Every structure is written in structure tokens, then in C-alpha cells.
Amino acid sequence: MKEVMDILNIVLYEPEIPQNTGTISRTCVLTNSALHLIKPLGFSIRDKFLKRAGLDYWKYLNLTLYENYDDFLDRNKGANIYYSTTKTDRKYSDVKFKDGDFIMFGPETRGIPEDILDKNPENCIRIPMIKELKRSLNLSNSANIVLYEALRQLDFYDLV
């Protein structure tokens, strides 16, 4: 398995729905990406729904758990972190992704906290979608969209 600085990193800040995390974990395994989960989680990592969505891929997952956001920052000093949010004008496709980048997604019901976004406005990115409904894409769909754009920019490493 590649080192964290040689792969893309998906970060889920306080994820709530086990099926979304399971689906994202499966994508991470199949793209040689790492998954980082920031507690509190809305489920147990032993949850049957999580494992069902991730199928038998869970044992191959490059997974790191963090007690909170400060723990995540402390253990990833100097990391380039992109924050996926609906509260910015910068599109994810305008970013030039690099090896080792982290792409963070917030909890399904509320997104990444505003105080985190306010401290990192230059690294906030969004997926274009209509604003009239004040809704957003499913978490696992969003993670897949942004991850695959980053992989495309990196010529899919050795996945093809």
C-alpha cells in the first residue's frame, strides 16, 4: 500500500450515515486512496450497514481514525486540505490536485462547520448544482465526484 503522502486522502468529518461511509470506503480501496474518519461518528465501525456497503473491501482499507478535528490537524501537519462545501464559489474542477492532498467532507446533515471553512477560504471547493432547493448531493456521490477529478488530474496513477 502507498504511503499517505503518495496517495489521495478522503476525510469524513463526523460522518453520520454508515452506508455512505461504507460506500466511500469501497471507493477508497479500489482507487488506492486513504480514508480518514474524524469522531464522533454517527455509527460504530463494526456496524453491519457500514460493512454491507463496503462489502468485503473493509479489510483492505487504509483507514485512520481521529478523536476530533484538532487530533486530525496535529497528526497531519502541513497537509494540503480541501474542504468540500456549498458555501464557496470555487469549483472542485478549478483546483490542481497533487499527490498527498486531503479532501474533506462534512456530516450529511450539516456540512463542515463554518469556523473551519472561515479559517480556510482559499481551500474551499464546491460541486456545482442548483441552489434553489438548498439541498446537496449524497455524501458518497460527492466524494466520488471530487476524488475521480483528482485522480483524472493525476492520470489515474497506475489504476488503468
Phi, psi and chi 1 to 4 in degrees:
 res  aa     phi    psi   chi1   chi2   chi3   chi4
   1 MET       -  142.4 -153.7  171.7  -83.9      -
   2 LYS   -72.9  157.2  -68.2 -176.4  178.1 -175.9
   3 GLU   -73.8  157.4  -66.5  -63.3  -42.2      -
   4 VAL   -55.3  -38.2  169.3      -      -      -
   5 MET   -77.1   -4.9  -65.4  -48.6  -73.6      -
   6 ASP  -109.2    8.1  -65.7  -29.5      -      -
   7 ILE  -137.5  172.7   59.9  174.5      -      -
   8 LEU   -87.3  151.0  -68.2  167.7      -      -
   9 ASN  -126.1  122.3  -61.5  -83.6      -      -
  10 ILE   -98.7  130.0  -63.2  -62.8      -      -
  11 VAL  -117.8  126.5 -179.0      -      -      -
  12 LEU  -110.2  112.6  -58.1 -177.1      -      -
  13 TYR   -84.6  111.9  177.1   93.0      -      -
  14 GLU    48.9   54.7  -60.3 -177.9    4.3      -
  15 PRO   -63.2  148.5   25.9  -34.4      -      -
  16 GLU  -111.9  -29.2  -59.8  165.0  -32.8      -
  17 ILE  -110.2  116.4  -58.8  172.9      -      -
  18 PRO   -60.9  -35.3   20.6  -29.9      -      -
  19 GLN   -63.6  -37.7  -65.8   90.8  -27.7      -
  20 ASN   -64.1  -46.3  -75.4  -26.7      -      -
  21 THR   -64.5  -39.7  -60.8      -      -      -
  22 GLY   -61.4  -43.9      -      -      -      -
  23 THR   -64.5  -42.7  -59.5      -      -      -
  24 ILE   -65.3  -38.0  -67.0  166.0      -      -
  25 SER   -62.4  -39.3   70.6      -      -      -
  26 ARG   -63.0  -44.3 -176.7  175.5  179.9  172.6
  27 THR   -62.1  -41.2  -60.5      -      -      -
  28 CYS   -61.4  -43.4  -74.6      -      -      -
  29 VAL   -60.7  -46.4  167.9      -      -      -
  30 LEU   -76.6   -8.5  -66.9  172.5      -      -
  31 THR  -116.0    8.2   59.1      -      -      -
  32 ASN    55.7   41.0 -159.2   28.5      -      -
  33 SER  -107.1  155.6  -57.9      -      -      -
  34 ALA   -95.3  149.2      -      -      -      -
  35 LEU  -115.3  131.3 -179.8   60.4      -      -
  36 HIS  -120.5  125.7  -56.3 -100.0      -      -
  37 LEU  -114.6  124.7  -59.5  179.3      -      -
  38 ILE  -101.7  122.2  -61.0  174.3      -      -
  39 LYS   -75.2  158.5  -64.6  177.8 -177.8  178.5
  40 PRO   -79.6  146.2   26.3  -31.3      -      -
  41 LEU   -94.9  149.9  -50.7  178.9      -      -
  42 GLY   -85.8   17.6      -      -      -      -
  43 PHE  -165.9  169.6   49.3   85.1      -      -
  44 SER   -90.8  144.8  163.5      -      -      -
  45 ILE   -71.5   -2.9   59.6  170.5      -      -
  46 ARG   -95.7    1.9  -60.4 -171.1 -166.5  -71.1
  47 ASP   -57.1  134.5 -168.5  -57.4      -      -
  48 LYS   -65.3  -31.6   68.0  178.7  179.6  178.5
  49 PHE   -70.1  -36.9  -63.2  110.3      -      -
  50 LEU   -63.1  -49.8  175.5   74.6      -      -
  51 LYS   -68.5  -34.8  -67.7 -162.4  175.8  176.5
  52 ARG   -64.0  -43.9 -176.9  179.7  -52.5  146.7
  53 ALA   -67.0  -34.8      -      -      -      -
  54 GLY   -87.6   -6.0      -      -      -      -
  55 LEU    50.9 -139.1  -61.5  173.1      -      -
  56 ASP   -91.0   13.8   59.7  -13.0      -      -
  57 TYR   -79.3  -20.6  -64.5   85.2      -      -
  58 TRP   -52.5  -38.5 -167.8 -108.0      -      -
  59 LYS   -68.6  -17.0   61.9 -174.2  170.9 -166.5
  60 TYR   -97.4   -1.6  -58.3  111.5      -      -
  61 LEU   -72.2  133.2 -178.9   61.5      -      -
  62 ASN   -85.5   92.8 -178.5  -10.8      -      -
  63 LEU  -116.7  136.7  173.8   67.0      -      -
  64 THR  -130.0  132.4  -53.7      -      -      -
  65 LEU  -106.2  144.7  -68.8  169.2      -      -
  66 TYR  -128.2  145.0  -57.5   89.4      -      -
  67 GLU   -69.9  -32.0  -68.9  -55.7  -47.9      -
  68 ASN  -167.6 -179.9   52.3   45.7      -      -
  69 TYR   -63.2  -39.4 -178.1   65.7      -      -
  70 ASP   -62.2  -40.1  -71.4  -25.3      -      -
  71 ASP   -60.9  -43.3 -178.7   31.2      -      -
  72 PHE   -58.7  -48.7  168.5   76.3      -      -
  73 LEU   -63.4  -42.9  -68.7  177.4      -      -
  74 ASP   -60.4  -38.7  -72.9  -15.3      -      -
  75 ARG   -87.3   -3.7  -67.3  166.7   57.0 -171.7
  76 ASN  -133.8   46.9  -65.9  -73.3      -      -
  77 LYS   -56.9  135.3  -70.8 -174.1 -174.1  -19.0
  78 GLY    79.6    1.9      -      -      -      -
  79 ALA   -68.9  145.2      -      -      -      -
  80 ASN   -89.9  113.4 -173.1   45.2      -      -
  81 ILE  -116.4  126.3  -53.8  164.3      -      -
  82 TYR  -100.6  139.2  -70.4  103.9      -      -
  83 TYR  -113.0  112.2  -59.9   86.3      -      -
  84 SER   -80.6  124.7 -176.4      -      -      -
  85 THR  -154.5  159.4  177.9      -      -      -
  86 THR   -88.4   -2.8   58.5      -      -      -
  87 LYS  -101.2   40.7  -60.6  172.4  177.2  110.4
  88 THR  -150.6  165.0 -172.9      -      -      -
  89 ASP  -100.9  -12.5  -68.9  -34.3      -      -
  90 ARG   -77.1  121.1 -173.5  177.1 -171.5 -164.5
  91 LYS   -79.4  148.2  -65.3 -174.9  -59.8  -98.1
  92 TYR   -59.1  -30.0   74.1   97.5      -      -
  93 SER   -77.3   -8.3   54.8      -      -      -
  94 ASP   -87.4   -6.0  -66.3  -23.1      -      -
  95 VAL   -89.0  144.4  169.8      -      -      -
  96 LYS  -101.2   97.0  177.7   65.8  177.0  141.7
  97 PHE   -72.6  150.0  -68.4   99.3      -      -
  98 LYS  -131.4  161.6  -58.3  174.5  -61.7  -54.9
  99 ASP   -51.8  138.1  -73.5  -18.5      -      -
 100 GLY    86.8   -5.4      -      -      -      -
 101 ASP   -62.9  149.7  -79.6  -10.4      -      -
 102 PHE  -110.1  136.6  -71.3   73.0      -      -
 103 ILE  -123.0  114.3  -52.1  163.8      -      -
 104 MET  -101.7  141.1 -178.3 -179.7  -69.8      -
 105 PHE  -126.8  143.0  -61.4   86.4      -      -
 106 GLY   -90.2  178.3      -      -      -      -
 107 PRO   -61.8  150.0    6.5   -7.8      -      -
 108 GLU   -57.2  -34.3  -69.1   88.2  -20.4      -
 109 THR   -93.0  -12.1   60.4      -      -      -
 110 ARG  -144.5  -10.5   60.1 -169.8 -171.5  -79.7
 111 GLY    74.7 -177.8      -      -      -      -
 112 ILE   -68.0  135.5  -61.8  169.9      -      -
 113 PRO   -56.6  143.5  -24.6   33.8      -      -
 114 GLU   -57.6  -36.0  -61.4 -103.7   -8.5      -
 115 ASP   -64.8  -33.6   63.0  -42.3      -      -
 116 ILE   -69.9  -45.5  -66.7  173.6      -      -
 117 LEU   -61.4  -42.3  -60.5  175.9      -      -
 118 ASP   -63.0  -28.4  -69.8  -14.2      -      -
 119 LYS   -83.5  -10.0  -69.2  176.8 -174.5  170.6
 120 ASN  -136.9   46.0  -59.1  -77.2      -      -
 121 PRO   -61.8  -31.1   24.5  -33.8      -      -
 122 GLU   -71.3  -14.7   68.2  -72.5  -15.1      -
 123 ASN  -113.6   13.9  -82.7   19.1      -      -
 124 CYS   -85.0  135.6  -71.0      -      -      -
 125 ILE  -134.0  158.1   57.0  174.2      -      -
 126 ARG  -139.7  159.2   72.6  177.5  178.6   88.5
 127 ILE   -99.2  122.5  -61.0  169.3      -      -
 128 PRO   -61.2  134.8  -22.1   33.4      -      -
 129 MET  -161.8  163.6   60.2 -169.9   93.2      -
 130 ILE   -64.7  145.8   62.8  170.8      -      -
 131 LYS   -99.2  -16.1  -65.9 -178.1 -179.4 -177.4
 132 GLU   -58.6  -33.8  -68.8   80.5   13.4      -
 133 LEU   -83.0  -12.3  -65.5  177.9      -      -
 134 LYS    52.6   40.0  -60.9 -169.0 -173.8  -61.4
 135 ARG  -126.0  169.1  -55.1  -71.1  -67.4  172.8
 136 SER  -138.4  171.4   58.2      -      -      -
 137 LEU   -65.7  159.1  -66.9  168.8      -      -
 138 ASN   -57.9  144.2  172.2  -85.2      -      -
 139 LEU   -55.0  -47.1  176.5   62.2      -      -
 140 SER   -67.8  -34.9   59.7      -      -      -
 141 ASN   -64.3  -44.3  -70.3  -23.0      -      -
 142 SER   -61.2  -46.5  -63.6      -      -      -
 143 ALA   -60.2  -41.5      -      -      -      -
 144 ASN   -65.2  -42.0  -73.1  -21.6      -      -
 145 ILE   -59.0  -51.3  -71.4  167.8      -      -
 146 VAL   -70.5  -42.0  179.5      -      -      -
 147 LEU   -59.8  -44.5  175.2   59.6      -      -
 148 TYR   -70.4  -28.1  -93.7   87.3      -      -
 149 GLU   -66.4  -43.9  171.1   59.1   16.4      -
 150 ALA   -61.6  -44.0      -      -      -      -
 151 LEU   -63.1  -40.6  -72.3  166.0      -      -
 152 ARG   -59.4  -45.1 -176.8 -164.7   66.5   77.9
 153 GLN   -61.8  -31.0  -70.2 -177.7   18.3      -
 154 LEU   -93.6   17.5  -63.9  167.8      -      -
 155 ASP    58.0   31.8 -160.4   27.6      -      -
 156 PHE    57.4   25.3  -63.8   99.4      -      -
 157 TYR    46.4 -124.5  -64.7  121.2      -      -
 158 ASP  -111.8   29.1   55.7   -2.1      -      -
 159 LEU   -79.2  -25.4  -59.8  178.5      -      -
 160 VAL   -91.6      -  -67.0      -      -      -
